[in-house]
């Protein structure tokens, strides 16, 4: 777990980062179980921060990560969420992975999922890694990279 001084410093930097937007935001910073910095934002205008398919959120997270890593030594991962968008998306991906894995296990036919961002593929792989009846692997290159769920023999 990250110590409270580091979390407080990250909160100050994050609040300064978002103060330039002039949006009405509520910011909460904490650490989670895997030592990542968790930044949760509540906004009355979440779509501006989230964008189409979360693209703005991905870009803002990247910029915020760069700023925080430059000012706080030893910071590893940062998870940014606006109005629980990422949490809900993660929950949907996990449920989809379980449902498709159940189908693959039953039909013994592999399934190729639609192309996904790396963090989305990671969620699917983590959800299925302890299953004894199916396996998952990423195939393809660049933005066309996707997950294949296969029955275990």
N, C-alpha and C positions, 0 to 999 in steps of 0.2 A: 504494500500500500504506500502511496505517496504521502509524505508528511504534510502537516497542516500549513506550515510556512510556504511550501512550494505551491500548494493549492491556493492559498491566499494571493500569492504573487501572480499566479496564472489567472485568477479572477480579475485582478487589477488590470493586467495586460489585455485580457479579453474584453473587459468593459471599455477600456480606452479604444481598442480596435473597432468595436461596434458603435461607439459614441459618434463616430464620423458619419454614420448612416442616417442620423436624425429619426430613425424609427423608434417607436415606443416598444422597448424590449425589457423583459425580465430575464436575468442571466443567473444560472446556478452552476457552480463548478465543484466537482468532487472527483474522487478516484474510484475506480471499480475494481473488481476482484482480480483482474489480470494486469494491474498496474498501469492501466491506460487512464489518461485524464478525460473525464466525462464533462462536456459542456452542453447544458440543456438550456434552450432558449424558448421563452413563451413570447409570442408576438400576435398582435391583432391583424397583421398583414403577412402571414407566413408564406404565401405564394411568392412574394418578392425574394425571400431568402431561399426557398426550396427550388423554384423554377420547374421547368418541364422534366418529368421523371427524376427529380432530385438533382439535376445537373448543376444548378446554382449552389446548392448545398455542398456538393462534392468540391466545387471550385473554392468556395468560401472556407471549407474545412482545410483544403490544401494551403491556402494563404495563411490562415490562422496557425496551422501547424508550423509553417516556415517562421512566422513571427515569434511564436512561443519557443521554438527550438533555439532560435538565435539568442533569446533573452534568458532562457532557463536551461542550464546544463543538465544533461542526463535524462531529459524528458523523452520517453519512447513513443507511445501512441496517443493519439487524440481522437476522441469520438464526439462529433458535433451533431446535435439533434435539435430540430425546430418543431415545436408543438407535437412531439412524439412521432414525427414522420418516419424516422429511421427505425424506431422500435416497432412500429406497426408494419413497416416493410419487412423487417427481419422476421417478425412473427408469421407473416404471409409466406415468405420464402421457406421457412422451416416447415410449415404445414404442407406447402406444395411438395417439398422434398419427401416428406413422410408419405404423402398420398401416392406420389409417383413410384416411390420405392416399394410400397405395398403392391401396386399394380405390377411392377416388374417382377417382384417375388412370386406373384400369383401366375402371371402369364409366361414367365421365363423369357420374355422378350426385352431387349435393351431399349432404353428411351433416350433420345438426344433432346436436351432442353434448348430453349432459345438462347442466343448469345447474351452474356451477362458481363457486368463489370467484375473485376477481380474480387472485390469485397463480397459481392453477391455469391460468386462461386464458392468462396471460402465458407460462407454460411451454410450452403448446401452440403459441402464436404464434411464440415464439422457435425452437422445434424445426422449424417449417415455413417460416420466413421466407426461407430460401435455396433453396427448391425452385422449379423453373421450371414444374412441371406442375400445382401446386395453389396456392390462396391460402386464407387464413383471415381471418375477421372476427368480432367479438363483436356479438351482437344481443340485444335485450331490455333489461329494466330490473331493477335491484335484485337480489334473490336468484334471480330467474329468468333472469339474463343467461347466455347460452351462446355457444359457439363454433360457427360454421358453416364447414365445409371445402368449398371449391368447386373444380371443375376450372378451370384457366386455358384460355382460348380462344386 
